[in-house]
Amino acid sequence: MIARVIRQVEAEAVAFAPIEYVIVQKLRHHRLGGSDRHLRDVARMLDVSGSVVDRPALDQWITRLGLGAEWDKARAWGEPD
């Protein structure tokens, strides 16, 4: 999952972390520090880029790292009241 993603930005090749990696890291940071900011970030990332997220890979990492509770909280941020 750590393979970088290359995108063109103003005719320049730029390397980015895969969105799945960023989501997992934000869930881990939430677990360590309790900041809801990370959950809001994940919810917004899913709103904006959810169609490009490799859900099977993300689900595998969430399960492997025991981040199910954090994942549920992040998804709840994106749900309407």
N, C-alpha and C positions, 0 to 999 in steps of 0.2 A: 504494500500500500504506500510505501514511502517514495516510489518513483515520482520524479518531478514531472510537471506538466509544462510544456513549452507553448507560449502564445505570442503572437505578433502584437506589439504595442508601438504604434507610430513607426512601422517598418523595422523595428528592432525585436529580435528574439529575446524573450524574457522568461526565466524559469520561475514557476510558482509551485507551492506545495499543493498536492491534490486536496480537493474540498473535503474528502472523507477524512484525511489526516488532520486537517484543521478542526473539523467537528469533534473528532476523538480527543484531540488535545484540549479543546475548550471544555468538554465534559470532564476530563481529568482535572483541569484547573478548578472547575466548580466544586468537584468532590474535595479537593485539597483545601480550598479557601472559602467556599460557600458563596462566592459572589454570583448574584443573579445576572450580572452583566453577561457572563459567558452563556447562560441559558438563552437570554434575549438574542445574543449574537447568533447562536445556532438556529433559533427559530427564524430569524431574518434571513440567514443563509438558505434555509430550506424554502422560504417564500420566494426568494429571488432566483435560486439556482437548483431547486429541488429536482428538476427534470434531468439534470446531468449527474446527480449523485448516484454512485454505484451502490444501491441499497443492499444487495447481498454481501458485498465486501464490508460495508459499514456495519451491518448487523453482525457479521462474524467478529469484527474487532470489538464491538460493544459487548458481545457475549464473552469473548476471550478475556477482556479486561474488567468484567463485572460492572459495567456502566449502565445497566438497565434502568435503574432508578433515576439517574441523571438524564438519560435519554428521554424517559417518560416526562420528566419535568420540563425539558426543553421543548418537546412537542406540544405540551400544554400551553406554553407561552404563545404559540402560534394559533391556538384555537380561539374562535370568537367567544365572548362572554355570554 
